[in-house]
Amino acid sequence: MTAQEPLYTAAERRQRIFAIVGASSGNLVEWFDFYVYAFCAIYFAPAFFPSDDPTVQLLNTAGVFAAGFLMRPIGGWLFGRIADKHGRKSSMMISVLMMCAGSLAIACLPTYASIGVAAPALLLVARLFQGLSVGGEYGTTATYMSEVALKGRRGFYGSFQYVTLIGGQLLAVLVVVILQQLLTTEELRAWGWRIPFVVGALAAVISLLLRRSLEETSSAETRASKKAGSLAELFKHHKAAFITVVGYTAAGSLIFYTFSTYMQKFLVNTVGMHAKTASGVMTVALLCFMLMQPLFGMLSDRIGRRASMLWFCALGAVCTLPILMALKSVDSPVMASLLIVLALAIASFYTSISGLVKAEMFPTEVRALGVGLSYAVANAVFGGSAEYVALSLKAIGHEEAFYWYVSGMLVIGFLFSLRLPKQAAYLHHDR
């Protein structure tokens, strides 16, 4: 091939772009279904956890939500093994099918009044299915998108994993807001809360159809290898890479959940904003965050993944504390939005290449397992606990300790990012 010849034909480009769309569509559905539970909890909590105290009801639903996080490492291992042993396509289809089943089950569940304690027990089972599915979705999708993306633009195309992840959250908010306008509170509590779960199940079917037509990126020879999807292989020969990925993913997950899911509660409980105002601020901030991902992905294609990670950790370590201190005393929704967007812009150095920077650390035969398990462990421990740690420190009068905690984790993330090779260990034909 001469320097003047195009790297891909027009047909190949279209095929790869369609593959990115197909893979990321499932990611959007997975995160829509996962978060719609949190947004609808206020309406269905009394149906499954009857109590005179609304706080007790919400705590019970929050406990079921947290259980989904605990399933992620298991999902990361299970679906990573399936993807490495039986193919990325098979793993992605099973994960979205499981999410569909979980959402449909929740939509059809009888209430406590109908079947007693079996109702919350079945709700828990459905959420465990969804947590398992989400835990497996990340690693497999990240691996597939890194392998199918156009060379030289892998950062740009890989960034659509977080575009759809954030898009799933925003879509969940949008569906709930529309239902709030169309239905009364009584209707939402009686049956309206089931609608978003039906929407999620139907969307999962569409994603399943898209994924059926995807081309497999792993070879039959690789899948047949005894090393494929092996934990022993991962920890024997790629232990250092695994630890490195867990190290910087812990920092990335913590800052992501701090400035996305926890921030709305922070604006209400600490800043003193009205709940509707805080929702508006976060909707604008998350929309900006979503649109920033391709830009930061393109930047990583120019400066390299290692440089992007070092900038993320360095800026995050320096700026997180002053941003949170400034937010604590802000009295303008516009200023609050700008500060949160600034924090999310810093996070975008990481989120835009989150899956790719992990995929480049592992060889084909254990790539999905390495990416999925390292992410799920760090995400469950540090991302899933962010809100609990923040609220616990606030409850004992040391809220600012949480700001230092986030900054400290970013310093640790910087040290782990220094261990990244200047050129990717694998997928080395692309920066």
LUMVO-888965 format. One record per atom (N, C-alpha, C): residue in three letters; x, y, z. Coordinates in steps of 0.02 Angstrom, whole numbers, plus 50000, padded with zeros to 5 digits. Example, Ala and Ser with C-alpha at 12.3 -4.5 7.8 and 13.67 -1.06 7.14 Angstrom:
! LUMVO-888965
ALA506604971650390/ALA506154977550390/ALA506604983550390/SER506424988850354/SER506844994750357/SER506455000250394/
! end
This chain:
! LUMVO-888965
MET500434994050000/MET500005000050000/MET500445006250000/THR500335010749954/THR500715016949952/THR500415021950000/ALA500795027350013/ALA500555032350060/ALA499945035950034/GLN499855035849965/GLN499295039449937/GLN498645035449938/GLU498705028849946/GLU498105024649944/GLU497705025350008/PRO497045025450002/PRO496635025950063/PRO496705019650105/LEU496685020450170/LEU496745014850217/LEU496135010350213/TYR495545013250201/TYR494925009450197/TYR494535011450135/THR494175006750107/THR493715008350053/THR493095011650084/ALA492685014750042/ALA492065017950066/ALA491615012750099/ALA491585006750069/ALA491155001450097/ALA491404999250166/GLU492064998650172/GLU492344996750237/GLU492215001950290/ARG492265008250271/ARG492115013650319/ARG491395013250342/ARG490935012350295/ARG490225011950313/ARG490095005950359/GLN490405000350343/GLN490314994350383/GLN490564995350455/ARG491134998550462/ARG491414999650529/ARG491015004750568/ILE490785009950534/ILE490365014950568/ILE489705011750592/PHE489405007550549/PHE488795003950569/PHE488934999550629/ALA489524996350631/ALA489704992050687/ALA489754996050751/ILE490025002150747/ILE490065006550806/ILE489365008350830/VAL488925009850782/VAL488235011550799/VAL487885005550832/GLY487964999650803/GLY487654993750830/GLY487894992050900/ALA488544992550910/ALA488834990950976/ALA488614996051028/SER488655002551009/SER488495007751058/SER487745008351071/SER487325005951025/SER486605006151037/SER486415002051098/GLY486724996351105/GLY486604992151163/GLY486834995451227/ASN487384999051222/ASN487645002751280/ASN487135007851304/LEU486835011451256/LEU486325016451273/LEU485735013151308/VAL485505007551281/VAL484935003951310/VAL485095001451380/GLU485694998551387/GLU485894995851452/GLU485865001351506/TRP486145007151491/TRP486175012451541/TRP485505015951550/PHE485105016251498/PHE484415018751506/PHE484045014451556/ASP484065007951545/ASP483695003251588/ASP483965003351659/PHE484625003951666/PHE484915003851732/PHE484725010051773/TYR484735015851741/TYR484595022051778/TYR483865023751784/VAL483445021051740/VAL482735022651745/VAL482455019951811/TYR482775014751837/TYR482585012151903/TYR482665017551956/ALA483245020951956/ALA483375026052006/ALA482885031852000/PHE482735033851938/PHE482295039551927/PHE481565038051943/CYS481365031651937/CYS480665029751949/CYS480545027252021/ALA481085026452059/ALA481025023352125/ALA480535026952170/ILE480505033552164/ILE480065037452207/ILE479335035652197/TYR479175033052137/TYR478475031252121/TYR478315024052138/PHE478785019352126/PHE478615012352137/PHE478825009752206/ALA479205013652244/ALA479435011352310/ALA478855008952355/PRO478295012752360/PRO477745010452403/PRO477425003852380/ALA477475002352315/ALA477164996252289/ALA477544989952310/PHE478194990752325/PHE478594984852342/PHE478824984952416/PHE478864990852444/PHE479094991452513/PHE478594995652554/PRO478024992852571/PRO477514996752608/PRO477784998952676/SER477725005252689/SER477965008052753/SER477655014952761/ASP477585017052824/ASP477325023752836/ASP477845029052824/ASP478475026952820/ASP479035031652812/ASP479305031352741/PRO479215036652701/PRO479475036652632/PRO480225035652628/THR480595038052679/THR481325037252679/THR481515029852682/VAL481145026052723/VAL481275018852728/VAL481155015452660/GLN480625017552626/GLN480475014752560/GLN481045016152511/LEU481285022352511/LEU481815024152464/LEU482475020752482/LEU482595019852547/LEU483205016352568/LEU483185009052544/ASN482595006052548/ASN482524999152524/ASN482644998652448/THR482365003252410/THR482475003152338/THR483205004852322/ALA483505009152362/ALA484215010852352/ALA484655004752366/GLY484455000852415/GLY484824994652430/GLY484804989852372/VAL484224989252340/VAL484164984952281/VAL484584987752224/PHE484604994452217/PHE485014997752166/PHE485754996252177/ALA485964996652241/ALA486664995252258/ALA486854988052243/ALA486374983552252/ALA486504976452238/ALA486694975452165/GLY486414979652121/GLY486604979252051/GLY487334980752040/PHE487614985452079/PHE488334987152075/PHE488754981152096/LEU488534977552147/LEU488924971852173/LEU488974966252122/MET488494965952076/MET488504960752024/MET488984962451967/ARG489204968651963/ARG489614970651906/ARG490264966751898/PRO490654965751952/PRO491264961851943/PRO491134954751917/ILE490584951751940/ILE490404945051916/ILE490234945451842/GLY489854950751823/GLY489684951751753/GLY490294953051710/GLY490774957051738/GLY491394958451701/GLY491784952051687/TRP491804947551737/TRP492154941151727/TRP491774936651679/LEU491124935751692/LEU490724931051653/LEU490704932951579/PHE490514939151565/PHE490444941251495/PHE491114942351462/GLY491634944151502/GLY492304944651474/GLY492534937851449/ARG492404932651489/ARG492584925851469/ARG492194923651407/ILE491544925051407/ILE491134923351348/ILE491404926751286/ALA491564933251292/ALA491804937151234/ALA492464934551208/ASP492924932751253/ASP493574930251232/ASP493554923051207/LYS493084919151235/LYS493044912051219/LYS492554910551162/HIS492014914351158/HIS491494912951108/HIS491344918751061/GLY491674924351070/GLY491594929951024/GLY491274936051056/ARG491494941951033/ARG491224948351059/ARG490474948951043/LYS490294946950983/LYS489604947650960/LYS489134943551005/SER489314937451020/SER488884933151062/SER488794936251131/SER489344938751159/SER489314941751226/SER488864947951226/MET488924952151175/MET488514958251173/MET487784956651164/MET487624951551126/MET486924949651116/MET486624946751180/ILE487004942751216/ILE486744939851278/ILE486634945251330/SER487104950051335/SER487054955251386/SER486434959651375/VAL486304961551313/VAL485734965951300/VAL485084962051307/LEU485104955451293/LEU484514951251302/LEU484344950551376/MET484864949951418/MET484754949651491/MET484464956051518/MET484714961751492/MET484444968251514/MET483714968851494/CYS483554966551434/CYS482864966651410/CYS482424962451456/ALA482654956551474/ALA482264952151517/ALA482164955251586/GLY482694958451613/GLY482644961651678/GLY482144967351679/SER482164971551627/SER481704977151622/SER480984974851614/LEU480884969851571/LEU480204967251559/LEU479934964151623/ALA480364960751660/ALA480154957651723/ALA479924962951773/ILE480304968351779/ILE480114973751826/ILE479454976951804/ALA479384977951739/ALA478764981051713/ALA478144976851729/CYS478234970251733/CYS477664965851743/CYS477594963251815/LEU478034965151859/LEU478034962451927/LEU477394964151965/PRO477094959151997/PRO476534960652042/PRO476804964252105/THR476384967852138/THR476594971852195/THR476564967852261/TYR476784971152313/TYR476774968152381/TYR476054966452401/ALA475594970652381/ALA474894969452398/ALA474624963052366/SER474924961052311/SER474684955052275/SER475024948652299/ILE475684948852308/ILE476034942552324/ILE476484943052385/GLY476434948552422/GLY476814949152484/GLY477564949952474/VAL477964946852517/VAL478684947852517/VAL479014945152453/ALA478664941052415/ALA478934938652352/ALA479044944352303/ALA478654949752309/ALA478714955452263/ALA479404958852268/PRO479624961152327/PRO480294964052331/PRO480844958952316/ALA480734952652332/ALA481234947452317/ALA481324946752241/LEU480774946752204/LEU480814946352131/LEU481114952752101/LEU480974958452132/LEU481274964752110/LEU482034964352117/LEU482264961552172/LEU482974960852183/LEU483284956252131/VAL482954950752116/VAL483214946052066/VAL483284949451997/ALA482774953351979/ALA482784956851915/ALA483364961851913/ARG483484965351969/ARG484024970251971/ARG484704966851970/LEU484754960952000/LEU485384957251997/LEU485544955151925/PHE485024953251889/PHE485104951651818/PHE485354957851780/GLN485064963551794/GLN485264969651759/GLN485974971751778/GLY486144970951842/GLY486824972651864/GLY487334968151831/LEU487174961751825/LEU487614956951790/LEU487704959051717/SER487154961051686/SER487164963151617/SER487594969351606/VAL487494974451648/VAL487884980651641/VAL488624979351654/GLY488764975051703/GLY489464973351717/GLY489804970151658/GLY489434966251620/GLY489724963051561/GLY489724967351499/GLU489254972051495/GLU489184976251436/GLU489794980651424/TYR490044983751477/TYR490584988651470/TYR491194985651436/GLY491454980151465/GLY492074977351440/GLY492014974751369/THR491464971451355/THR491374968551288/THR491284974051236/THR490884979051251/THR490774984551204/THR491414988451193/ALA491784989951247/ALA492414993551241/ALA492904989751198/THR492934983251209/THR493394979051170/THR493194978951096/TYR492554977851083/TYR492324977451014/TYR492434984150978/MET492264989651011/MET492334996150978/MET493064997850966/SER493504995851011/SER494224997251000/SER494494993150942/GLU494224987150932/GLU494464982850879/GLU494174984550810/VAL493574987250810/VAL493244988650746/VAL493344995850722/ALA493565000350767/ALA493635007450751/ALA494175008550697/LEU494095013850660/LEU494565015550606/LEU495245017450636/LYS495765014650607/LYS496445016150631/LYS496585023650624/GLY496925026250674/GLY497095033350673/GLY496535037750701/ARG495925034850708/ARG495355038550735/ARG495015034450790/ARG495405030050819/ARG495125025550869/ARG494865029250930/GLY495205034550950/GLY494975038551007/GLY494305041750993/PHE494225044450932/PHE493585047650913/PHE493015042650915/TYR493095036950882/TYR492555032050879/TYR492435028650946/GLY492975027450983/GLY492905024451049/GLY492525028851098/SER492555035451087/SER492215040151132/SER491465039351132/PHE491185036151080/PHE490455035451076/PHE490195030451128/GLN490635026851160/GLN490405022551215/GLN490135026851271/TYR490485032351288/TYR490235036751341/TYR489705041551315/VAL489695043051250/VAL489145046951222/VAL488485043351234/THR488485036851221/THR487865032951230/THR487735031451304/LEU488265030751343/LEU488175029651415/LEU487825035651447/ILE488075041651433/ILE487765047751459/ILE487085048751426/GLY487045047051362/GLY486405047751326/GLY485865043351357/GLY486055037551381/GLY485575033151415/GLY485295036351478/GLN485735039651516/GLN485515043251576/GLN485035048851558/LEU485225052851508/LEU484805058551488/LEU484135056151460/LEU484145050751422/LEU483525048051395/LEU483065045651450/ALA483355042651502/ALA482955040351559/ALA482615046251593/VAL482995051751602/VAL482715057851632/VAL482155060551588/LEU482275060751523/LEU481785063551476/LEU481125059651477/VAL481165053051477/VAL480555048951478/VAL480165050151542/VAL480515050651598/VAL480175051851662/VAL479855058751663/VAL480215063851637/VAL479945070651635/VAL479315070951591/ILE479325067551534/ILE478735067351490/ILE478145064151526/LEU478265058651560/LEU477725055251597/LEU477455059651653/GLN477895063451684/GLN477675068051738/GLN477215073451710/GLN477305075251647/GLN476865080251616/GLN476205077251594/LEU476215070851575/LEU475615067751547/LEU475175064351599/LEU475475062151654/LEU475105058351705/LEU475115061851772/THR474615060551811/THR474605063251879/THR475065059051924/THR475235061751982/THR475665058052029/THR475345051452049/GLU474675051452058/GLU474325045352077/GLU474365040152021/GLU474305042251958/GLU474355037651902/GLU475065034851895/LEU475565039051908/LEU476255036751905/LEU476395031451958/ARG476115032552017/ARG476215027752071/ARG475815021252060/ALA475255021952029/ALA474825016052018/ALA475085011551962/TRP475255014451904/TRP475465010451847/TRP475955013951800/GLY475985020551803/GLY476395024351756/GLY477145022851760/TRP477385020951820/TRP478095019551829/TRP478315013451788/ARG477845009351767/ARG478015003351729/ARG478205005051656/ILE477955010651631/ILE478045012451560/ILE478785012951541/PRO479215016551579/PRO479915016951559/PRO480265010251553/PHE480065005451595/PHE480364998751592/PHE480144995051528/VAL479524996251507/VAL479284993351444/VAL479664996451385/VAL479755003151388/VAL480145006651336/VAL480845003751331/GLY481155002751389/GLY481834999951390/GLY481864992951361/ALA481374988851375/ALA481354982051349/ALA481274982051273/LEU480844986451247/LEU480744986951175/LEU481374989551140/ALA481704994451171/ALA482324997151143/ALA482864991751141/ALA482874987351191/ALA483354981951193/ALA483254977151135/VAL482634976051117/VAL482484971651060/VAL482764974550996/ILE482694981250987/ILE482964984550928/ILE483724983950927/SER484044984950984/SER484764984350989/SER484984977250973/LEU484594972350995/LEU484754965350983/LEU484754963950907/LEU484264966750872/LEU484224965850800/LEU484824969050765/LEU485034974950789/LEU485614978350760/LEU486244974150772/ARG486314971450832/ARG486914967750848/ARG486964961050812/ARG486394958350792/ARG486394952050755/ARG486784952450690/SER486804958350661/SER487124959250595/SER487854961350601/LEU488124961850662/LEU488814964050671/LEU489304958550650/GLU489894960750627/GLU490434956050611/GLU490834954650674/GLU491054948550682/GLU491474946650739/GLU492184949350728/THR492494952050781/THR493164954850775/THR493724950250799/SER493544945150839/SER494054940450861/SER494074934450813/SER494654931450806/SER494734925850759/SER494554919250793/ALA494374914350752/ALA494214907650777/ALA494824904650812/GLU495414906050785/GLU496034903450814/GLU496144906150885/THR496014912750893/THR496104915850959/THR495594913051009/ARG494974912350987/ARG494444909751031/ARG494584902551052/ALA494914898751009/ALA495044891651024/ALA495644890751071/SER496024895951080/SER496614895551123/SER496434894051196/LYS496854890151229/LYS496744888651300/LYS496794894951343/LYS497144899951318/LYS497234906251355/LYS496604910651353/ALA496174909551303/ALA495604913851292/ALA495144914151353/GLY495034920151378/GLY494574921151434/GLY494794917951499/SER495444916651506/SER495694913151565/SER495934918051619/LEU495654917351679/LEU495884921451736/LEU496604919851753/ALA496784913551747/ALA497474911551763/ALA497964915051715/GLU497794915251651/GLU498214918651602/GLU498244926151616/LEU497674929051632/LEU497644936251646/LEU498104938251704/PHE498054934551759/PHE498434936351819/PHE499154933851818/LYS499294928851776/LYS499984926251773/LYS500424930651729/HIS500154932851673/HIS500564936551625/HIS500374943951616/HIS499794945951643/HIS499574952851632/HIS499344956051698/LYS499614953651753/LYS499424956151819/LYS499594963551826/ALA500184965651803/ALA500384972651809/ALA499914977251770/ALA499714975051710/ALA499244978951670/ALA498574979451705/PHE498344973951733/PHE497704973751768/PHE497714978651827/ILE498234978451867/ILE498294982951925/ILE498314990251903/THR498684991551850/THR498724998451823/THR498045001051803/VAL497674996851767/VAL497004998851744/VAL496534999951803/VAL496554995551853/VAL496134996551913/VAL496325003151947/GLY496965004751949/GLY497195010851982/GLY496925017251952/TYR496975017851886/TYR496735024151857/TYR495975024051846/THR495685017951841/THR494955017651835/THR494615019551900/ALA494925018051957/ALA494655020052022/ALA494565027652024/ALA495075031252002/ALA495045038652001/ALA494515040951951/GLY494495037851891/GLY494015039851840/GLY493305038551861/SER493165032751890/SER492485031151912/SER492255035751968/LEU492715037252015/LEU492535041552071/LEU492345048552049/ILE492735051552005/ILE492585058451984/ILE491955058451939/PHE491855053151899/PHE491265052851857/PHE490635052751899/TYR490605048351949/TYR490005047851991/TYR489925053952037/THR490485057052055/THR490445063052097/THR490095068652060/PHE490285069751998/PHE490015075451960/PHE489425073651914/SER489185067551919/SER488585065751880/SER488025063651927/THR488035057551952/THR487465055151991/THR487415058452060/TYR487985059552094/TYR487955062552161/TYR487825070052159/MET488015073352105/MET488015080652104/MET487315083652114/GLN486795080252089/GLN486125082952098/GLN485935083252172/LYS486115078052210/LYS485985078152282/LYS486415083352317/PHE487025084252293/PHE487475089352321/PHE487175096352312/LEU486905097652253/LEU486615104252240/LEU486005105552285/VAL485635100352301/VAL485045101152344/VAL485235101452418/ASN485635096652440/ASN485785095952512/ASN486315100752537/THR486815102252496/THR487365106552518/THR487285113752493/VAL487145114452428/VAL487085121252400/VAL486415124452419/GLY485895120252427/GLY485235122852446/GLY484785124552388/MET484925121752329/MET484505122952271/MET483845119152276/HIS483345121752242/HIS482715118152235/HIS482845112052191/ALA482505106452204/ALA482615100252168/ALA482525101052093/LYS482005104852072/LYS481895105752000/LYS482455109851968/THR482705114852005/THR483265118851979/THR483885114551972/ALA484015110352021/ALA484595105952019/ALA484535101051960/SER483935098651947/SER483825094151890/SER483985097651825/GLY483775103851820/GLY483915107751759/GLY484665108851750/VAL485005110551804/VAL485735111551801/VAL486085105251777/MET485885099551806/MET486215093251789/MET486045090851718/THR485445092351695/THR485265090451626/THR485705094251576/VAL485785100751588/VAL486215104851544/VAL486945102451547/ALA487185101151608/ALA487875099051617/ALA488015092251584/LEU487555087551592/LEU487645080951563/LEU487605081151486/LEU487175085551460/LEU487135086451387/LEU487795088951360/CYS488085094051393/CYS488745096651373/CYS489275091151378/PHE489235087351432/PHE489715081851444/PHE489685076751387/MET489085075051367/MET488995070251312/MET489295072851247/LEU489175079251232/LEU489415082151169/LEU490175083051169/MET490485083451228/MET491205084351232/MET491595077951216/GLN491275072151222/GLN491655065851217/GLN492015064951150/PRO491695066051092/PRO492055065151029/PRO492645070051022/LEU492575076151049/LEU493115081151044/LEU493725078851082/PHE493625076351143/PHE494185073951182/PHE494455067351155/GLY494025063351123/GLY494255057351090/GLY494725058951033/MET494535064050992/MET494965066250937/MET495625068950964/LEU495595072451020/LEU496205075151050/LEU496685069551069/SER496415064051095/SER496845058451114/SER497175055151053/ASP496845055550995/ASP497145052950934/ASP497755057050913/ARG497775063350935/ARG498335067750918/ARG498895067550970/ILE498715067551034/ILE499225067951086/ILE499395061251118/GLY498995056151104/GLY499105049551133/GLY498705048351196/ARG498565042051210/ARG498145040251267/ARG498505041851333/ARG499145040551337/ARG499515041851400/ARG499485049151419/ALA499585053551370/ALA499575060751384/ALA498875062851407/SER498355060151376/SER497665061851396/SER497545059851469/MET497775053851488/MET497675051551556/MET498065055751606/LEU498665057751589/LEU499065061951635/LEU498755068751643/TRP498495071651589/TRP498145078051594/TRP497515077351637/PHE497155072051628/PHE496545070851668/PHE496705070651742/CYS497175066551761/CYS497325065751832/CYS497635072051862/ALA498075075251824/ALA498415081251850/ALA497905087051860/LEU497515088351809/LEU497015093751814/LEU496485092051867/GLY496275085751869/GLY495785083651918/GLY496035084451989/ALA496665082452001/ALA496955082952068/ALA497005090152091/VAL497165094652044/VAL497265101752061/VAL496595105452066/CYS496115103752023/CYS495515107852016/CYS494895105352054/THR494875098952072/THR494275096252103/THR494095099752169/LEU494585100652212/LEU494455103852276/LEU494195110952268/PRO494525115352229/PRO494255122152221/PRO493575122352186/ILE493455117652140/ILE492795117552106/ILE492245115852156/LEU492355110652197/LEU491845108752246/LEU491765114052300/MET492295117452319/MET492245122852369/MET491855128652339/ALA491975130152275/ALA491605135652243/ALA490875133852235/LEU490735127552217/LEU490035125352210/LEU489665125752276/LYS490005124452330/LYS489695124352397/LYS489385131052414/SER489675136452389/SER489425143152406/SER489105146752348/VAL488995143352292/VAL488715146652233/VAL487975148152244/ASP487735153552215/ASP487025155252222/ASP486685156252154/SER487045154752101/SER486775155552034/SER486775148851997/PRO486195146851971/PRO486165140651932/PRO486635140651872/VAL486715146551841/VAL487155147151783/VAL487885145851804/MET488095148851859/MET488775147851883/MET488875140551904/ALA488365137651935/ALA488415130551955/ALA488505126251893/SER488135127651840/SER488185123851778/SER488885124351749/LEU489165130451749/LEU489835131551721/LEU490365127751760/LEU490315127851826/LEU490805124351868/LEU490765116751857/ILE490155114151853/ILE490075106951843/ILE490315104951773/VAL490165109051723/VAL490405107651655/VAL491165107751653/LEU491475112351690/LEU492205112551694/LEU492475105951722/ALA492175103751777/ALA492395097451807/ALA492295091551759/LEU491735091551724/LEU491595086151677/LEU492045086551615/ALA492275092551597/ALA492755093251542/ALA493415089951561/ILE493615091051623/ILE494235087751648/ILE494145080151647/ALA493565077851670/ALA493415070651670/ALA493415067751600/SER493245071951550/SER493195069651481/SER493865067351452/PHE494425069851479/PHE495075067251458/PHE495095059651468/TYR494755057351521/TYR494725050151537/TYR494125046751505/THR493525049451515/THR492925045851494/THR492905044651418/SER493165049451380/SER493145048751306/SER493555042751282/ILE494065040851320/ILE494485035251300/ILE494475029651352/SER493985029951397/SER493955025351453/SER494035018051432/GLY493635015751384/GLY493685008851363/GLY494305007451322/LEU494485012251279/LEU495045011351234/LEU495705010751271/VAL495815015051320/VAL496455015051356/VAL496545008651395/LYS496005005251411/LYS496034998751443/LYS496164993251391/ALA495794993551336/ALA495854988451283/ALA496564988151256/GLU496904993851253/GLU497584994051226/GLU498094990851273/MET497884988851333/MET498334986051382/MET498344978351381/PHE497864975251346/PHE497804967951349/PHE497814964851279/PRO498104958751272/PRO498084955251208/PRO497394952551192/THR497284950751131/THR496614948751107/THR496294943251148/GLU496684938151168/GLU496384932351200/GLU496114933651270/VAL496334938951304/VAL496064940651369/VAL495854948051372/ARG495744951051315/ARG495594958251313/ARG494924959851346/ALA494394956551325/ALA493734958051353/ALA493714956551428/LEU494034951051448/LEU494064949351519/LEU494454954551559/GLY495034956551533/GLY495454961451567/GLY495114968251573/VAL494804970451519/VAL494454976951519/VAL493844976651566/GLY493424971551557/GLY492794971151594/GLY492894970251668/LEU493344965751688/LEU493434964351759/LEU493784970151795/SER494294973051766/SER494644978651798/SER494174984551807/TYR493774986051756/TYR493294991551761/TYR492774990051814/ALA492494984051813/ALA491944982351859/ALA492174982651932/VAL492774980151946/VAL493024980352015/VAL493114987452039/ALA493464991551999/ALA493594998452019/ALA492945002552022/ASN492505001251975/ASN491875004951973/ASN491425003252031/ALA491384996752049/ALA490964994652104/ALA491214997352171/VAL491874997152181/VAL492174999252244/VAL492185006752252/PHE492415010352200/PHE492515017552207/PHE491945021652176/GLY491685019652118/GLY491135023252088/GLY490485022152125/GLY490335015752139/GLY489715014052173/GLY489665016752244/SER490245017852276/SER490245020152346/SER490295027752352/ALA490385031352296/ALA490505038552299/ALA489965042252338/GLU489345040952322/GLU488785044352354/GLU488755042652429/TYR488855036352445/TYR488825034152515/TYR489385037452556/VAL489985037652529/VAL490555040752565/VAL490425048252574/ALA490185051552522/ALA490055058752526/ALA489525060352578/LEU488975056652577/LEU488425058052624/LEU488625056152696/SER489025050852704/SER489245048852770/SER489685054152801/LEU490155056852762/LEU490605062052787/LEU490215068452803/LYS489715069952762/LYS489295075752775/LYS488905074852840/ALA488665068752851/ALA488255067352911/ALA488645068352976/ILE489305067352974/ILE489715068153035/ILE490065074853036/GLY489875079352990/GLY490135086152991/GLY490815087052959/HIS491005082352915/HIS491665082952881/HIS491585082252806/GLU491125086052779/GLU490975085452707/GLU491585086952664/GLU491995091752685/GLU492575093652644/GLU493095088152639/ALA493065083352685/ALA493525077652681/ALA493405073652617/PHE492785073752593/PHE492635070252531/PHE492975073652472/TYR493015080352474/TYR493355083952420/TYR494095081752417/TRP494395081152475/TRP495095079052479/TRP495175071752457/TYR494685067752474/TYR494695060752454/TYR494705060052378/VAL494265063752344/VAL494245063452270/VAL494905065852241/SER495165071452268/SER495805074152243/SER496375069252255/GLY496375066052314/GLY496885061252329/GLY496875055252283/MET496275052852266/MET496225047252220/MET496475049052150/LEU496395055352131/LEU496655057552066/LEU497415057852066/VAL497715059452123/VAL498445059152129/VAL498685051952120/ILE498325047352152/ILE498485040252144/ILE498405038152071/GLY497855040652040/GLY497745039151969/GLY498305041651926/PHE498585047451943/PHE499145050351905/PHE499755045651909/LEU499885043151969/LEU500455038651978/LEU500375032251937/PHE499765029651935/PHE499645023651895/PHE499685025251820/SER499455031251801/SER499485033151730/SER500195033951705/LEU500655035551751/LEU501355035951732/LEU501625029251707/ARG501285023851728/ARG501505017151709/ARG501255015251639/LEU500825019451610/LEU500585018051543/LEU501165018651493/PRO501215014051446/PRO501745014651395/PRO501605020651349/LYS502135023651323/LYS502045029351278/LYS501685027251215/GLN501785020951196/GLN501405018151140/GLN501015012151167/ALA500405011251144/ALA499985005851170/ALA500334999151167/ALA500284995251221/ALA500594988751223/ALA500294984151169/TYR499634984951159/TYR499284981051107/TYR498884986051066/LEU498624983751009/LEU498314988350961/LEU498824993850944/HIS499474991950943/HIS500014996950939/HIS500065000450872/HIS499694998250823/HIS499705001550759/HIS499345008350761/ASP499025009650817/ASP498695016150825/ASP498915019250889/ARG498965025750891/ARG499155029250952/ARG498585029151001/
! end
